[in-house]
Amino acid sequence: MAQIIWEIPLKTVSEGNCFEHYFTKNKRHKQQQQVITLLFNAEKTKIELPCCVKMIRLGPRYLDAEENLPMAFKWIKDQIGACIFPDKVVTYVTKKGHIRQNKGHADSDKRITWQYDQEKSKLKGIRIEISFDQPKASLSSTT
Protein backbone atom coordinates (compact mmCIF):
# COMPACT_ATOMS: atom_id res chain seq x y z
CA MET A 1 0.00 0.00 0.00
CA ALA A 2 1.39 3.38 -0.99
CA GLN A 3 0.94 6.47 1.13
CA ILE A 4 1.54 10.17 0.71
CA ILE A 5 1.87 12.28 3.87
CA TRP A 6 2.02 16.07 3.90
CA GLU A 7 2.35 18.14 7.07
CA ILE A 8 1.62 21.80 6.39
CA PRO A 9 1.55 24.87 8.68
CA LEU A 10 -1.81 25.90 7.21
CA LYS A 11 -4.49 27.64 9.24
CA THR A 12 -7.91 26.02 9.51
CA VAL A 13 -10.95 27.63 11.08
CA SER A 14 -14.38 26.23 11.77
CA GLU A 15 -16.27 27.94 8.96
CA GLY A 16 -19.62 27.41 10.68
CA ASN A 17 -18.69 29.50 13.73
CA CYS A 18 -16.45 32.01 11.98
CA PHE A 19 -17.57 35.63 11.90
CA GLU A 20 -14.93 37.28 9.75
CA HIS A 21 -15.02 39.77 6.95
CA TYR A 22 -15.57 38.27 3.49
CA PHE A 23 -12.11 39.30 2.26
CA THR A 24 -10.39 37.67 5.25
CA LYS A 25 -12.20 34.38 4.61
CA ASN A 26 -11.60 34.57 0.88
CA LYS A 27 -7.87 35.16 1.36
CA ARG A 28 -7.60 32.12 3.67
CA HIS A 29 -9.59 29.90 1.26
CA LYS A 30 -7.42 30.90 -1.70
CA GLN A 31 -4.25 30.29 0.31
CA GLN A 32 -5.47 26.83 1.34
CA GLN A 33 -6.32 25.92 -2.25
CA GLN A 34 -3.04 27.25 -3.67
CA VAL A 35 -0.97 25.25 -1.17
CA ILE A 36 -2.87 22.04 -1.98
CA THR A 37 -2.43 22.62 -5.72
CA LEU A 38 1.32 23.18 -5.26
CA LEU A 39 1.63 19.97 -3.24
CA PHE A 40 -0.19 17.92 -5.88
CA ASN A 41 1.88 19.44 -8.69
CA ALA A 42 5.12 18.66 -6.82
CA GLU A 43 4.10 15.07 -6.02
CA LYS A 44 5.33 12.71 -8.71
CA THR A 45 3.35 9.69 -7.52
CA LYS A 46 0.11 9.18 -9.38
CA ILE A 47 -2.77 8.65 -7.01
CA GLU A 48 -4.53 5.41 -7.74
CA LEU A 49 -8.22 4.94 -7.09
CA PRO A 50 -9.81 3.90 -4.81
CA CYS A 51 -8.01 5.89 -2.16
CA CYS A 52 -8.51 7.18 1.36
CA VAL A 53 -7.80 10.82 2.20
CA LYS A 54 -7.38 11.49 5.90
CA MET A 55 -7.19 15.14 6.97
CA ILE A 56 -5.86 15.78 10.46
CA ARG A 57 -6.09 19.18 12.13
CA LEU A 58 -3.17 20.07 14.41
CA GLY A 59 -3.84 22.70 17.06
CA PRO A 60 -3.87 23.59 20.74
CA ARG A 61 -7.56 22.79 21.18
CA TYR A 62 -10.11 20.45 19.68
CA LEU A 63 -13.01 21.41 17.45
CA ASP A 64 -16.38 19.70 17.59
CA ALA A 65 -15.69 16.53 15.61
CA GLU A 66 -19.21 16.12 14.19
CA GLU A 67 -19.82 19.53 12.63
CA ASN A 68 -16.93 21.97 12.98
CA LEU A 69 -14.03 19.69 12.03
CA PRO A 70 -15.39 18.78 8.56
CA MET A 71 -16.30 22.44 7.97
CA ALA A 72 -12.72 23.49 8.77
CA PHE A 73 -11.51 21.29 5.90
CA LYS A 74 -14.21 22.25 3.38
CA TRP A 75 -12.05 24.29 0.99
CA ILE A 76 -9.12 21.90 1.34
CA LYS A 77 -11.35 18.92 0.55
CA ASP A 78 -12.77 20.69 -2.52
CA GLN A 79 -9.27 21.39 -3.81
CA ILE A 80 -8.01 17.84 -3.20
CA GLY A 81 -11.01 16.53 -5.14
CA ALA A 82 -10.32 19.02 -7.94
CA CYS A 83 -6.67 17.91 -8.13
CA ILE A 84 -7.59 14.22 -8.29
CA PHE A 85 -10.50 14.78 -10.73
CA PRO A 86 -9.70 17.90 -12.77
CA ASP A 87 -12.36 16.93 -15.33
CA LYS A 88 -15.12 17.38 -12.71
CA VAL A 89 -14.30 21.06 -12.08
CA VAL A 90 -17.00 23.24 -13.65
CA THR A 91 -15.84 26.54 -15.17
CA TYR A 92 -18.40 29.25 -15.83
CA VAL A 93 -18.67 32.99 -16.54
CA THR A 94 -20.49 35.24 -14.07
CA LYS A 95 -22.95 37.99 -15.06
CA LYS A 96 -20.11 40.49 -14.67
CA GLY A 97 -17.91 38.50 -17.06
CA HIS A 98 -15.58 36.96 -14.47
CA ILE A 99 -14.41 33.38 -14.98
CA ARG A 100 -15.05 31.20 -11.92
CA GLN A 101 -14.53 27.56 -11.07
CA ASN A 102 -16.91 25.41 -9.08
CA LYS A 103 -14.75 22.74 -7.43
CA GLY A 104 -17.46 21.40 -5.13
CA HIS A 105 -18.47 18.54 -7.43
CA ALA A 106 -15.08 16.84 -7.63
CA ASP A 107 -14.99 15.60 -4.04
CA SER A 108 -18.19 13.54 -4.28
CA ASP A 109 -16.70 10.60 -6.18
CA LYS A 110 -17.39 7.29 -4.41
CA ARG A 111 -13.85 6.04 -5.02
CA ILE A 112 -12.49 8.43 -2.41
CA THR A 113 -13.05 7.82 1.30
CA TRP A 114 -12.78 11.00 3.37
CA GLN A 115 -11.73 10.87 7.02
CA TYR A 116 -11.24 13.65 9.56
CA ASP A 117 -9.23 13.67 12.75
CA GLN A 118 -7.47 16.11 15.05
CA GLU A 119 -4.47 16.06 17.35
CA LYS A 120 -3.30 18.42 20.05
CA SER A 121 -0.18 20.29 19.01
CA LYS A 122 1.58 23.49 19.98
CA LEU A 123 2.07 24.26 16.30
CA LYS A 124 -1.03 24.92 14.20
CA GLY A 125 -1.39 23.17 10.89
CA ILE A 126 -2.76 20.15 9.08
CA ARG A 127 -1.57 16.71 8.05
CA ILE A 128 -2.93 15.05 4.94
CA GLU A 129 -2.50 11.31 4.50
CA ILE A 130 -3.48 9.76 1.18
CA SER A 131 -3.30 5.98 1.06
CA PHE A 132 -3.95 3.82 -1.98
CA ASP A 133 -2.99 0.50 -3.50
CA GLN A 134 -0.40 0.67 -6.23
CA PRO A 135 -0.86 -1.76 -9.09
CA LYS A 136 1.41 -4.75 -8.81
CA ALA A 137 4.17 -5.03 -11.38
CA SER A 138 3.40 -7.71 -13.92
CA LEU A 139 5.83 -10.59 -14.12
CA SER A 140 6.89 -11.42 -17.64
CA SER A 141 8.57 -14.67 -18.47
CA THR A 142 11.03 -15.02 -21.29
CA THR A 143 11.30 -18.31 -23.13
OpenMM code with the backbone's topology and positions (N, CA, C; nanometers):
from openmm import Vec3, app, unit

residues = "MET ALA GLN ILE ILE TRP GLU ILE PRO LEU LYS THR VAL SER GLU GLY ASN CYS PHE GLU HIS TYR PHE THR LYS ASN LYS ARG HIS LYS GLN GLN GLN GLN VAL ILE THR LEU LEU PHE ASN ALA GLU LYS THR LYS ILE GLU LEU PRO CYS CYS VAL LYS MET ILE ARG LEU GLY PRO ARG TYR LEU ASP ALA GLU GLU ASN LEU PRO MET ALA PHE LYS TRP ILE LYS ASP GLN ILE GLY ALA CYS ILE PHE PRO ASP LYS VAL VAL THR TYR VAL THR LYS LYS GLY HIS ILE ARG GLN ASN LYS GLY HIS ALA ASP SER ASP LYS ARG ILE THR TRP GLN TYR ASP GLN GLU LYS SER LYS LEU LYS GLY ILE ARG ILE GLU ILE SER PHE ASP GLN PRO LYS ALA SER LEU SER SER THR THR".split()
positions = [
    Vec3(0.0846, -0.1177, 0.0000),
    Vec3(0.0000, 0.0000, 0.0000),
    Vec3(0.0893, 0.1242, 0.0000),
    Vec3(0.0629, 0.2139, -0.0900),
    Vec3(0.1390, 0.3382, -0.0985),
    Vec3(0.0698, 0.4464, -0.0162),
    Vec3(0.1496, 0.5395, 0.0313),
    Vec3(0.0936, 0.6466, 0.1130),
    Vec3(0.1703, 0.7758, 0.0893),
    Vec3(0.0969, 0.8832, 0.0814),
    Vec3(0.1542, 1.0172, 0.0712),
    Vec3(0.1164, 1.0900, 0.1985),
    Vec3(0.2141, 1.1530, 0.2636),
    Vec3(0.1869, 1.2276, 0.3868),
    Vec3(0.2446, 1.3681, 0.3709),
    Vec3(0.1592, 1.4682, 0.3917),
    Vec3(0.2019, 1.6074, 0.3904),
    Vec3(0.1677, 1.6691, 0.5244),
    Vec3(0.2613, 1.7371, 0.5850),
    Vec3(0.2349, 1.8139, 0.7069),
    Vec3(0.2611, 1.9606, 0.6727),
    Vec3(0.1583, 2.0424, 0.6887),
    Vec3(0.1620, 2.1800, 0.6387),
    Vec3(0.1221, 2.2766, 0.7498),
    Vec3(0.1958, 2.3853, 0.7687),
    Vec3(0.1550, 2.4866, 0.8676),
    Vec3(0.0474, 2.5775, 0.8080),
    Vec3(-0.0708, 2.5202, 0.7860),
    Vec3(-0.1812, 2.5898, 0.7208),
    Vec3(-0.2943, 2.6103, 0.8201),
    Vec3(-0.3445, 2.7312, 0.8276),
    Vec3(-0.4490, 2.7644, 0.9244),
    Vec3(-0.5844, 2.7099, 0.8795),
    Vec3(-0.6543, 2.6457, 0.9746),
    Vec3(-0.7911, 2.6015, 0.9512),
    Vec3(-0.8795, 2.6631, 1.0588),
    Vec3(-0.9994, 2.6988, 1.0189),
    Vec3(-1.0952, 2.7626, 1.1081),
    Vec3(-1.2291, 2.6947, 1.0862),
    Vec3(-1.3036, 2.6757, 1.1919),
    Vec3(-1.4382, 2.6227, 1.1769),
    Vec3(-1.5227, 2.7267, 1.1031),
    Vec3(-1.5554, 2.6976, 0.9790),
    Vec3(-1.6273, 2.7940, 0.8960),
    Vec3(-1.7694, 2.8189, 0.9462),
    Vec3(-1.8264, 2.7240, 1.0173),
    Vec3(-1.9618, 2.7408, 1.0685),
    Vec3(-1.9728, 2.8431, 1.1808),
    Vec3(-1.8674, 2.8571, 1.2592),
    Vec3(-1.8692, 2.9498, 1.3725),
    Vec3(-1.7775, 3.0693, 1.3507),
    Vec3(-1.7427, 3.0966, 1.2289),
    Vec3(-1.6455, 3.2011, 1.1981),
    Vec3(-1.7182, 3.3280, 1.1535),
    Vec3(-1.6947, 3.4353, 1.2241),
    Vec3(-1.7571, 3.5628, 1.1895),
    Vec3(-1.6467, 3.6596, 1.1502),
    Vec3(-1.6005, 3.6448, 1.0278),
    Vec3(-1.4932, 3.7278, 0.9755),
    Vec3(-1.5449, 3.8035, 0.8538),
    Vec3(-1.4696, 3.9034, 0.8152),
    Vec3(-1.5021, 3.9768, 0.6946),
    Vec3(-1.4841, 3.8850, 0.5737),
    Vec3(-1.5607, 3.9095, 0.4692),
    Vec3(-1.5567, 3.8273, 0.3493),
    Vec3(-1.4153, 3.8185, 0.2918),
    Vec3(-1.3443, 3.9297, 0.2845),
    Vec3(-1.2108, 3.9305, 0.2257),
    Vec3(-1.1115, 3.8480, 0.3075),
    Vec3(-1.1260, 3.8473, 0.4387),
    Vec3(-1.0385, 3.7669, 0.5248),
    Vec3(-1.0605, 3.6183, 0.4983),
    Vec3(-1.1880, 3.5777, 0.4906),
    Vec3(-1.2196, 3.4375, 0.4611),
    Vec3(-1.1699, 3.3991, 0.3221),
    Vec3(-1.1972, 3.4864, 0.2258),
    Vec3(-1.1603, 3.4573, 0.0877),
    Vec3(-1.0091, 3.4412, 0.0729),
    Vec3(-0.9333, 3.5247, 0.1412),
    Vec3(-0.7872, 3.5158, 0.1358),
    Vec3(-0.7393, 3.3824, 0.1930),
    Vec3(-0.7981, 3.3394, 0.3057),
    Vec3(-0.7602, 3.2117, 0.3669),
    Vec3(-0.7963, 3.0953, 0.2741),
    Vec3(-0.9153, 3.0983, 0.2151),
    Vec3(-0.9588, 2.9903, 0.1261),
    Vec3(-0.8672, 2.9793, 0.0050),
    Vec3(-0.8311, 3.0924, -0.0538),
    Vec3(-0.7423, 3.0902, -0.1703),
    Vec3(-0.6038, 3.0378, -0.1324),
    Vec3(-0.5550, 3.0774, -0.0156),
    Vec3(-0.4250, 3.0292, 0.0308),
    Vec3(-0.4287, 2.8776, 0.0500),
    Vec3(-0.5343, 2.8266, 0.1128),
    Vec3(-0.5469, 2.6829, 0.1337),
    Vec3(-0.5454, 2.6091, 0.0000),
    Vec3(-0.6229, 2.6592, -0.0954),
    Vec3(-0.6325, 2.5916, -0.2246),
    Vec3(-0.5021, 2.6004, -0.3041),
    Vec3(-0.4318, 2.7116, -0.2955),
    Vec3(-0.3043, 2.7246, -0.3669),
    Vec3(-0.1993, 2.6293, -0.3108),
    Vec3(-0.1946, 2.6160, -0.1791),
    Vec3(-0.0973, 2.5252, -0.1168),
    Vec3(-0.1247, 2.3807, -0.1581),
    Vec3(-0.2512, 2.3408, -0.1577),
    Vec3(-0.2875, 2.2041, -0.1977),
    Vec3(-0.2508, 2.1800, -0.3439),
    Vec3(-0.2775, 2.2759, -0.4295),
    Vec3(-0.2429, 2.2621, -0.5716),
    Vec3(-0.0920, 2.2477, -0.5897),
    Vec3(-0.0139, 2.3279, -0.5174),
    Vec3(0.1317, 2.3182, -0.5261),
    Vec3(0.1817, 2.1811, -0.4801),
    Vec3(0.1228, 2.1289, -0.3735),
    Vec3(0.1633, 1.9967, -0.3243),
    Vec3(0.1344, 1.8877, -0.4267),
    Vec3(0.0167, 1.8934, -0.4885),
    Vec3(-0.0187, 1.7924, -0.5881),
    Vec3(0.0701, 1.8037, -0.7112),
    Vec3(0.1021, 1.9269, -0.7523),
    Vec3(0.1882, 1.9444, -0.8689),
    Vec3(0.3305, 1.8967, -0.8417),
    Vec3(0.3772, 1.9098, -0.7181),
    Vec3(0.5124, 1.8664, -0.6824),
    Vec3(0.5217, 1.7152, -0.6627),
    Vec3(0.4114, 1.6510, -0.6282),
    Vec3(0.4103, 1.5069, -0.6018),
    Vec3(0.4164, 1.4309, -0.7334),
    Vec3(0.5142, 1.3456, -0.7457),
    Vec3(0.5327, 1.2713, -0.8708),
    Vec3(0.4513, 1.1421, -0.8750),
    Vec3(0.4100, 1.0936, -0.7587),
    Vec3(0.3354, 0.9693, -0.7517),
    Vec3(0.1926, 0.9920, -0.8009),
    Vec3(0.1486, 0.9084, -0.8922),
    Vec3(0.0113, 0.9179, -0.9385),
    Vec3(-0.0781, 0.8505, -0.8361),
    Vec3(-0.1841, 0.9189, -0.8008),
    Vec3(-0.2767, 0.8652, -0.7015),
    Vec3(-0.3708, 0.7671, -0.7702),
    Vec3(-0.3681, 0.6456, -0.7195),
    Vec3(-0.4528, 0.5405, -0.7742),
    Vec3(-0.5853, 0.5384, -0.6986),
    Vec3(-0.6894, 0.5035, -0.7696),
    Vec3(-0.8221, 0.4938, -0.7092),
    Vec3(-0.8583, 0.3476, -0.6936),
    Vec3(-0.9266, 0.3092, -0.5904),
    Vec3(-0.9810, 0.3900, -0.4811),
    Vec3(-0.8709, 0.4325, -0.3838),
    Vec3(-0.8975, 0.5404, -0.3134),
    Vec3(-0.8011, 0.5892, -0.2158),
    Vec3(-0.8745, 0.6430, -0.0929),
    Vec3(-0.7981, 0.6628, 0.0111),
    Vec3(-0.8509, 0.7177, 0.1357),
    Vec3(-0.7721, 0.8444, 0.1675),
    Vec3(-0.8435, 0.9550, 0.1865),
    Vec3(-0.7803, 1.0822, 0.2204),
    Vec3(-0.8173, 1.1142, 0.3649),
    Vec3(-0.7169, 1.1179, 0.4491),
    Vec3(-0.7376, 1.1495, 0.5904),
    Vec3(-0.6780, 1.2866, 0.6175),
    Vec3(-0.7615, 1.3785, 0.6662),
    Vec3(-0.7186, 1.5145, 0.6972),
    Vec3(-0.7178, 1.5314, 0.8484),
    Vec3(-0.6036, 1.5668, 0.9023),
    Vec3(-0.5860, 1.5775, 1.0465),
    Vec3(-0.5528, 1.7221, 1.0807),
    Vec3(-0.6318, 1.7802, 1.1682),
    Vec3(-0.6086, 1.9179, 1.2133),
    Vec3(-0.5156, 1.9142, 1.3333),
    Vec3(-0.4117, 1.9956, 1.3303),
    Vec3(-0.3170, 2.0070, 1.4406),
    Vec3(-0.3383, 2.1428, 1.5060),
    Vec3(-0.3611, 2.1436, 1.6370),
    Vec3(-0.3842, 2.2702, 1.7058),
    Vec3(-0.3878, 2.2537, 1.8560),
    Vec3(-0.3897, 2.3652, 1.9284),
    Vec3(-0.3866, 2.3589, 2.0744),
    Vec3(-0.5182, 2.3140, 2.1380),
    Vec3(-0.6279, 2.3231, 2.0630),
    Vec3(-0.7561, 2.2794, 2.1184),
    Vec3(-0.8337, 2.2028, 2.0121),
    Vec3(-0.9304, 2.1252, 2.0595),
    Vec3(-1.0113, 2.0448, 1.9685),
    Vec3(-1.1329, 2.1228, 1.9201),
    Vec3(-1.1740, 2.0915, 1.7979),
    Vec3(-1.3009, 2.1410, 1.7447),
    Vec3(-1.4048, 2.0313, 1.7646),
    Vec3(-1.5309, 2.0677, 1.7555),
    Vec3(-1.6385, 1.9701, 1.7588),
    Vec3(-1.6204, 1.8769, 1.6393),
    Vec3(-1.6040, 1.7486, 1.6652),
    Vec3(-1.5694, 1.6527, 1.5609),
    Vec3(-1.6830, 1.6256, 1.4625),
    Vec3(-1.8066, 1.6436, 1.5048),
    Vec3(-1.9206, 1.6115, 1.4189),
    Vec3(-1.9495, 1.7192, 1.3145),
    Vec3(-1.9419, 1.8461, 1.3536),
    Vec3(-1.9817, 1.9535, 1.2627),
    Vec3(-1.8665, 2.0460, 1.2256),
    Vec3(-1.7922, 2.0941, 1.3246),
    Vec3(-1.6927, 2.1969, 1.2982),
    Vec3(-1.5661, 2.1437, 1.2307),
    Vec3(-1.5246, 2.0237, 1.2632),
    Vec3(-1.4031, 1.9689, 1.2031),
    Vec3(-1.4176, 1.9503, 1.0515),
    Vec3(-1.5241, 1.8865, 1.0026),
    Vec3(-1.5391, 1.8776, 0.8563),
    Vec3(-1.5520, 2.0144, 0.7888),
    Vec3(-1.6161, 2.1100, 0.8548),
    Vec3(-1.6297, 2.2439, 0.7967),
    Vec3(-1.4948, 2.3157, 0.7888),
    Vec3(-1.4050, 2.2871, 0.8806),
    Vec3(-1.2721, 2.3494, 0.8772),
    Vec3(-1.1915, 2.3027, 0.7562),
    Vec3(-1.2237, 2.1845, 0.7045),
    Vec3(-1.1515, 2.1286, 0.5899),
    Vec3(-1.2274, 2.1432, 0.4583),
    Vec3(-1.3370, 2.2171, 0.4562),
    Vec3(-1.4213, 2.2248, 0.3378),
    Vec3(-1.3461, 2.2669, 0.2127),
    Vec3(-1.2740, 2.3769, 0.2177),
    Vec3(-1.2049, 2.4289, 0.0991),
    Vec3(-1.0865, 2.3400, 0.0618),
    Vec3(-1.0237, 2.2800, 0.1595),
    Vec3(-0.9120, 2.1903, 0.1336),
    Vec3(-0.9627, 2.0629, 0.0652),
    Vec3(-1.0744, 2.0114, 0.1136),
    Vec3(-1.1350, 1.8917, 0.0548),
    Vec3(-1.1764, 1.9182, -0.0903),
    Vec3(-1.2376, 2.0334, -0.1157),
    Vec3(-1.2771, 2.0686, -0.2523),
    Vec3(-1.1561, 2.0716, -0.3453),
    Vec3(-1.0453, 2.1275, -0.2968),
    Vec3(-0.9268, 2.1391, -0.3810),
    Vec3(-0.8608, 2.0039, -0.4035),
    Vec3(-0.8573, 1.9183, -0.3015),
    Vec3(-0.8015, 1.7841, -0.3198),
    Vec3(-0.8831, 1.7088, -0.4238),
    Vec3(-1.0152, 1.7167, -0.4137),
    Vec3(-1.1014, 1.6531, -0.5140),
    Vec3(-1.0765, 1.7074, -0.6534),
    Vec3(-1.0570, 1.8395, -0.6641),
    Vec3(-1.0319, 1.9018, -0.7943),
    Vec3(-0.8967, 1.8585, -0.8510),
    Vec3(-0.7986, 1.8357, -0.7657),
    Vec3(-0.6666, 1.7905, -0.8127),
    Vec3(-0.6705, 1.6454, -0.8581),
    Vec3(-0.7487, 1.5629, -0.7911),
    Vec3(-0.7589, 1.4219, -0.8295),
    Vec3(-0.8471, 1.4062, -0.9529),
    Vec3(-0.9558, 1.4845, -0.9612),
    Vec3(-1.0495, 1.4778, -1.0730),
    Vec3(-1.0623, 1.6140, -1.1405),
    Vec3(-0.9612, 1.6578, -1.2149),
    Vec3(-0.9698, 1.7900, -1.2775),
    Vec3(-1.0823, 1.8015, -1.3800),
    Vec3(-1.1280, 1.6887, -1.4353),
    Vec3(-1.2358, 1.6926, -1.5334),
    Vec3(-1.3719, 1.7208, -1.4705),
    Vec3(-1.3847, 1.7116, -1.3378),
    Vec3(-1.5117, 1.7378, -1.2711),
    Vec3(-1.5267, 1.8832, -1.2257),
    Vec3(-1.4232, 1.9647, -1.2456),
    Vec3(-1.4301, 2.1057, -1.2085),
    Vec3(-1.5099, 2.1788, -1.3158),
    Vec3(-1.6129, 2.2521, -1.2727),
    Vec3(-1.7001, 2.3239, -1.3649),
    Vec3(-1.6531, 2.4695, -1.3734),
    Vec3(-1.6247, 2.5152, -1.4945),
    Vec3(-1.5838, 2.6540, -1.5171),
    Vec3(-1.7004, 2.7274, -1.5808),
    Vec3(-1.7288, 2.8474, -1.5301),
    Vec3(-1.8404, 2.9255, -1.5833),
    Vec3(-1.8050, 3.0745, -1.5794),
    Vec3(-1.8858, 3.1551, -1.6497),
    Vec3(-1.8670, 3.2995, -1.6544),
    Vec3(-1.9815, 3.3642, -1.5777),
    Vec3(-1.9471, 3.4557, -1.4858),
    Vec3(-2.0494, 3.5243, -1.4067),
    Vec3(-2.1186, 3.6318, -1.4911),
    Vec3(-2.2231, 3.6923, -1.4367),
    Vec3(-2.2946, 3.7988, -1.5064),
    Vec3(-2.2043, 3.9184, -1.5341),
    Vec3(-2.1051, 3.9378, -1.4480),
    Vec3(-2.0114, 4.0488, -1.4669),
    Vec3(-1.8949, 4.0124, -1.5593),
    Vec3(-1.8947, 3.8904, -1.6117),
    Vec3(-1.7914, 3.8503, -1.7057),
    Vec3(-1.6679, 3.7882, -1.6436),
    Vec3(-1.6719, 3.7589, -1.5134),
    Vec3(-1.5581, 3.6959, -1.4466),
    Vec3(-1.5641, 3.5442, -1.4654),
    Vec3(-1.4492, 3.4840, -1.4839),
    Vec3(-1.4413, 3.3383, -1.4983),
    Vec3(-1.4229, 3.2778, -1.3593),
    Vec3(-1.5086, 3.1858, -1.3233),
    Vec3(-1.5049, 3.1204, -1.1924),
    Vec3(-1.5018, 2.9693, -1.2113),
    Vec3(-1.4540, 2.9014, -1.1080),
    Vec3(-1.4531, 2.7557, -1.1072),
    Vec3(-1.5335, 2.7056, -0.9888),
    Vec3(-1.6168, 2.6070, -1.0147),
    Vec3(-1.6910, 2.5406, -0.9079),
    Vec3(-1.6244, 2.4057, -0.8854),
    Vec3(-1.5511, 2.3954, -0.7729),
    Vec3(-1.4750, 2.2742, -0.7428),
    Vec3(-1.5504, 2.1809, -0.6497),
    Vec3(-1.6717, 2.2168, -0.6112),
    Vec3(-1.7463, 2.1401, -0.5130),
    Vec3(-1.7979, 2.0067, -0.5604),
    Vec3(-1.7953, 1.9806, -0.6906),
    Vec3(-1.8471, 1.8542, -0.7427),
    Vec3(-1.7418, 1.7439, -0.7444),
    Vec3(-1.6151, 1.7816, -0.7446),
    Vec3(-1.5081, 1.6843, -0.7635),
    Vec3(-1.4862, 1.5946, -0.6423),
    Vec3(-1.5270, 1.6386, -0.5245),
    Vec3(-1.4994, 1.5598, -0.4038),
    Vec3(-1.6087, 1.4577, -0.3711),
    Vec3(-1.7080, 1.4444, -0.4580),
    Vec3(-1.8194, 1.3536, -0.4281),
    Vec3(-1.8035, 1.2160, -0.4921),
    Vec3(-1.6925, 1.1890, -0.5532),
    Vec3(-1.6702, 1.0599, -0.6175),
    Vec3(-1.6639, 0.9500, -0.5112),
    Vec3(-1.7299, 0.8389, -0.5377),
    Vec3(-1.7394, 0.7286, -0.4408),
    Vec3(-1.6087, 0.6521, -0.4250),
    Vec3(-1.5118, 0.6756, -0.5117),
    Vec3(-1.3847, 0.6040, -0.5019),
    Vec3(-1.2903, 0.6658, -0.3997),
    Vec3(-1.3285, 0.7794, -0.3443),
    Vec3(-1.2485, 0.8433, -0.2406),
    Vec3(-1.3219, 0.8324, -0.1079),
    Vec3(-1.2529, 0.7844, -0.0062),
    Vec3(-1.3052, 0.7820, 0.1302),
    Vec3(-1.2421, 0.8988, 0.2044),
    Vec3(-1.3259, 0.9821, 0.2651),
    Vec3(-1.2781, 1.1003, 0.3373),
    Vec3(-1.2852, 1.0737, 0.4865),
    Vec3(-1.1767, 1.1022, 0.5569),
    Vec3(-1.1725, 1.0869, 0.7020),
    Vec3(-1.1176, 1.2145, 0.7638),
    Vec3(-1.1673, 1.2451, 0.8836),
    Vec3(-1.1244, 1.3646, 0.9563),
    Vec3(-1.0766, 1.3234, 1.0947),
    Vec3(-0.9722, 1.3912, 1.1403),
    Vec3(-0.9228, 1.3667, 1.2745),
    Vec3(-0.8535, 1.4936, 1.3214),
    Vec3(-0.8187, 1.4960, 1.4503),
    Vec3(-0.7467, 1.6109, 1.5052),
    Vec3(-0.6549, 1.5641, 1.6164),
    Vec3(-0.5449, 1.6368, 1.6313),
    Vec3(-0.4469, 1.6062, 1.7350),
    Vec3(-0.4067, 1.7355, 1.8030),
    Vec3(-0.3797, 1.7248, 1.9318),
    Vec3(-0.3297, 1.8417, 2.0048),
    Vec3(-0.1841, 1.8652, 1.9653),
    Vec3(-0.1521, 1.9922, 1.9416),
    Vec3(-0.0176, 2.0293, 1.9010),
    Vec3(0.0048, 2.1759, 1.9348),
    Vec3(0.1268, 2.2089, 1.9732),
    Vec3(0.1584, 2.3491, 1.9984),
    Vec3(0.1609, 2.4282, 1.8682),
    Vec3(0.2025, 2.3622, 1.7613),
    Vec3(0.2070, 2.4259, 1.6302),
    Vec3(0.0761, 2.4018, 1.5562),
    Vec3(0.0210, 2.5058, 1.4951),
    Vec3(-0.1035, 2.4922, 1.4197),
    Vec3(-0.0721, 2.4487, 1.2773),
    Vec3(-0.1564, 2.3627, 1.2257),
    Vec3(-0.1388, 2.3172, 1.0890),
    Vec3(-0.2298, 2.2003, 1.0572),
    Vec3(-0.1990, 2.1321, 0.9489),
    Vec3(-0.2758, 2.0150, 0.9079),
    Vec3(-0.1802, 1.9071, 0.8602),
    Vec3(-0.2275, 1.7839, 0.8635),
    Vec3(-0.1566, 1.6710, 0.8046),
    Vec3(-0.2552, 1.6027, 0.7114),
    Vec3(-0.2101, 1.5754, 0.5915),
    Vec3(-0.2932, 1.5048, 0.4940),
    Vec3(-0.2253, 1.3731, 0.4632),
    Vec3(-0.3002, 1.2650, 0.4788),
    Vec3(-0.2498, 1.1309, 0.4499),
    Vec3(-0.3370, 1.0700, 0.3410),
    Vec3(-0.2755, 1.0388, 0.2286),
    Vec3(-0.3478, 0.9760, 0.1183),
    Vec3(-0.2916, 0.8361, 0.1014),
    Vec3(-0.3757, 0.7369, 0.1191),
    Vec3(-0.3304, 0.5980, 0.1057),
    Vec3(-0.4080, 0.5305, -0.0070),
    Vec3(-0.3348, 0.4500, -0.0838),
    Vec3(-0.3950, 0.3817, -0.1979),
    Vec3(-0.3108, 0.2607, -0.2318),
    Vec3(-0.3704, 0.1700, -0.3048),
    Vec3(-0.2993, 0.0504, -0.3497),
    Vec3(-0.2350, 0.0795, -0.4838),
    Vec3(-0.1059, 0.0540, -0.4941),
    Vec3(-0.0398, 0.0673, -0.6226),
    Vec3(-0.0582, -0.0619, -0.7002),
    Vec3(-0.0724, -0.0523, -0.8314),
    Vec3(-0.0858, -0.1760, -0.9093),
    Vec3(0.0432, -0.2576, -0.9009),
    Vec3(0.0253, -0.3865, -0.8913),
    Vec3(0.1413, -0.4753, -0.8806),
    Vec3(0.2094, -0.4867, -1.0170),
    Vec3(0.3412, -0.4903, -1.0148),
    Vec3(0.4172, -0.5031, -1.1384),
    Vec3(0.3912, -0.6414, -1.1994),
    Vec3(0.3680, -0.6419, -1.3279),
    Vec3(0.3403, -0.7713, -1.3920),
    Vec3(0.4705, -0.8465, -1.4147),
    Vec3(0.4656, -0.9744, -1.3914),
    Vec3(0.5832, -1.0594, -1.4121),
    Vec3(0.5786, -1.1128, -1.5530),
    Vec3(0.6837, -1.0894, -1.6253),
    Vec3(0.6887, -1.1424, -1.7640),
    Vec3(0.7958, -1.2517, -1.7703),
    Vec3(0.7616, -1.3560, -1.8346),
    Vec3(0.8575, -1.4672, -1.8471),
    Vec3(0.9139, -1.4676, -1.9881),
    Vec3(1.0390, -1.4932, -1.9971),
    Vec3(1.1033, -1.5020, -2.1291),
    Vec3(1.1367, -1.6472, -2.1576),
    Vec3(1.1003, -1.6928, -2.2746),
    Vec3(1.1303, -1.8306, -2.3131),
    Vec3(1.2082, -1.8365, -2.4400),
] * unit.nanometer
topology = app.Topology()
chain = topology.addChain("A")
for resn in residues:
    res = topology.addResidue(resn, chain)
    for name in ("N", "CA", "C"):
        topology.addAtom(name, app.Element.getBySymbol(name[0]), res)
